[in-house]
C-alpha cells in the first residue's frame, strides 16, 4: 500500500505521463523511509522552532535601493547546519504539514517585521497553494498582526501563478480578504502558464514576479525577450509592478530597465542571509512562541 501511494504521487508529479512504475521493492522501501524521515523532521522543527528565516533583497533597479525583502525558509539540522527547502517542503505539502509551516513562517516574519517596519522595510512571505484553502487563514493573520504589532502595509503575501490559476475563484477570494487586512499581494513565478494572462487583470495583486527561467536566458534568447517585455507591458497596463527573478549579472539590468521593470531579485543583487543578521533582530523576540 505504501508503494502504491508513492507511485501515485510520482505519477501526479510527472508532466509527461499519468503512471509511474517503481523500479524495485527495495528502492521503494528506501524512498518511503526517506519520506517518513522528513515528515518527522518537519514535525520536530515545528515543535522545537528549528526553522531559520532567511531574507533576500528585492532591489529597485533605478538606484539599487532596498526596502523590500523576500522571506525564505531553511531548516536547522542537529549540528546547526541549514537544510534547503527542496528537501522538506515537497514532503510537507504531501503530508499536509505545509499549512502549519506557512503559519510558522507568518508568525515569525511578523515579529521580525514589527522591528524593521519603522525603517520602511517590507517583507514578502510565500503562501503555499494549500494555504489558499485554509479557511482560518484570514483570522489567523489578523490575530498575529495584532499580537506582533506589525503594520500590514509592510507585509506582502506571495502566491504562485500555478496555484492562483488552478483554482482561480478561491485564489481571488483569498487575495481580496488578505488585502482587506491592509496587506499587499504578489503573483510569483509568473509566465509559466500563459493562460494566466487572461486572469491577470482580475487577480487582486500588487506585484508580478517574472519567472526566473525567462530572466536567466534573456541575453541569449530572443523568445525570452519577447515574453518578458510582454509580461512587463501587461503588468504596467493593469497597474501592477513587475519584479524580475534570478538576476545573476549586471548586463541584465539595463535591459530590464528598458522594459520598464522596476525591481530585480537574484544572487547578483543580493544572496539570502539570516534575517537576524540583516536586521540585528533581538533573539528574545525570535524565540517567542
N, C-alpha and C positions, 0 to 999 in steps of 0.2 A: 504493500500500500504506500509505503514511504517512497519507493522507487517510482511508482506511478504518479505520485504527487509531484515529485521533482521533474519527471518527464513532461508533465502538464505545464509547469512554469517555464521550462525551456522552450516548449512549443509556442507558448504565448509570446515569449521574448524574441522569437525568430521573426525576422521581417520577410523571409523568403519562402517559408513553408509553415504548414499547420501541424506538423508532427515532429517528434524527436525520439530517437532510439538511443537508450542508454547503452554505452559500449560494453561494459561489463558490470556484473553484480558488485564486484569489489570496488570499482570506480564509483558506483552509485552509493555504496556504503560510506566511502571516504567523503564524498561530496555532502551527503546527509549529515555526517559528523561535523563537517565544517559549518554547515548552516546552523546546526544546534549550538555549536561553539559561539558563533557570532550573535545568535539570539541571546545567549547567556551574557555575552559581553555588553550588549546594548542594555540589558536589564540591570547589570551591575553599574554601568555608567550612569543610568538614570537614578539609581538608588544612592550612589556614592558621589554624585556630581563629578564624575570622571570624564566629562566632556571639556573641551577647551574651545573658546571662541577666538577666531582669528578675524582680522579685517583687511580688506584690500581697497586701496583708494580708487575712486572714480573721479577722474581728473577733467577739469574744464580745459579744453584744448587751446582756447584762445590765449590764456595767460598761465596755464598749469596750476591754477588754484585748486585746492582740495577742500571741499566742505561736505563730502558725501562719500561714505564707505559702505562696501558690501560686507555683511557678516557671513563668515564661513565657519563650518564646524569641523573639529577634529576630535578624536577620542584618545585619551591618555592610556597607555598600557601600564603594566605593573612596574616597569622600570622608568616610567615617566616620559617615554617617547611618544610621539604623536602619530596616530594612525589616520590614513586618508579616509574620507567618507566613502570612497569607492568600495572599501572593504566591508562596510557595515550598513550603509543606507539601503542598498537593494534588499538586504535581509530584513531590515526594519520595515520596509514597505510591504514585503510579502507576509511578515508575521503580524502586521497591524500595529507594531510599536511606533510607527512613524509619527502618529498624532501626538503621542507623549513626547517624542523627540522634538517635534515642532514647538510644543508648549514649553519645553525646557529652554530652547533657543530664544523664544519670545520673552520669557520671564527674565533671563539673564541679559538679553540685549536691552530690554527696557531699563533695567537697573544701571547698565552702563550708560545708556542714553541720558538718563537723568543727571549724570555727572558731566556730560560733554555738550549738552544742548545749548548751554549759555555761550559756547564758543561758535554757535551757528552750525554745528555739525549734525548731519542727518545720517541715520543708519538704515540700510536696506536689509531686510530679512526675508529669506526664501520660505515659502509655504509649499508643502507637498500637495499633489493632486488629491490625496485622501483628506487633507485638512479642509478642502473646499466642501466636503460633505460632513464636516464636524458641525453639527447644529448648535453647539455651545461655544463655537469659536468667538463670536462677537462678544458674548457675555464674559468669557474668559479674558479676552483682550481688554475690555472695558475695566474689569476689576484690577487687572495687572497695571494698567495705566494709572489708576488711582493709587494703588499700593506703592508703585515705584516713584510717582511724581514726574514721570516722563511726559513731555509735551508731544501729543500725537502728530503735530505738524512736522516734526523732525523724524517721523517713522515712515519708511517706505516698505510696503509689503509686495514681494515679487511672486508671481506665479508663472509657470512656463506656458508658452504658446500651446503646446500639445494638450496640457491639462485644461486650459481655458476653452479650446475649440472642441475638444472631445465631449465636454458637457457644457455647452455654451450658456444655456439659461441658468444653470446652477452657478457657474463662474461669475456671470454678470451680476446675479443677485448678491453673491458673497462680496464681490468687489464694491458694490454700491453700499452694502452695510458697513464695510470697513472704512469707506470714505465718509460715511455718516459720523463716524467717531472722530474724524479730523485727520485720518492718515492719508498718505499718498500711496499710489499703487504703480506697479510696473509689470510689463509683459516681457518675460525673459526668453532667451533663445529664439528670438523672432526670425522668421523667414524660412524655416524648415518646411512648414506646411503652408503652401501658398494659398490654400482655401481661406486662410485666416485674414487675407486682405479684405475679404468681404465683410468680416466681422469687426475689423479694427475700429471703425468709426462708432460701433455700438458698444464696445467694451470700455467701461469707466476706468481707464488707466492714464497716468500722467507721463510715464516713460516707456519707450520701446527699446529693448536691448537687442541689438542686431547680433544674430548667432555668429560665434567666432569662426565657424567653418568658412564663411564668406570673407571675413576680415583677413584671415590668415593667408588667403590666396589673392587678395585684392591687387597686389602689384604685378602678378603674373597672369591673372585670368580676366579676360575681357567680360566673360559671363558674370563673374563676381562683381565687377564694377557696375555693370548694368543693374544687377539685383540690388546692391547696396544703395545706389543712387535712387532707385525706385522706392525702396523702403524709406529712405530719408525724406523724399518728396512727399510720399503718402503720409508719413508721420507728421510732417510740418503742416500738411493740408488739414489734418484732423486736430491740429493744435497740441500735438504731443512732442516731447523732446526725445531725440534719439541718442542712444549710448552704444558705442562700438565696443564689443568684447574682443579679447585676445589681441590687443595692440602690443606687438612684440618688437617694433622697431620704429625709429624716428621717421623713416621715409613714408610711413602710413599717415602721419599726422596732417601734412598739408593737403593730401588727397581727401581725407575725411572732412577736413575743414571746408574744402571746396564744395563738398556735397551738403554743407550746412549742418553737419553733425557736431553737436556742441561738446559731447563728453566722450571720454575713452577710458577703458579699463584693460589692464593687462600687465604682464611682467615687466615690460619696458617702462611703464609709468609707475609701477609700484607693486612689489610682491606682497603676498599675505604675511601679516605679522600678528603676534598675540595681541589681543585687544588691550590688555593691561599695560603692555609695553608702549603701545602707540599713544595712549591717553593717560598713562600713570594713574590707573584706577586703584582705589583702595581695596586691599584683599578682603577686608571685613565685609564689604558690600558684595563681592563676588561669591562669597561662601554662604550668603543668606539662602534660606530655603523658604 
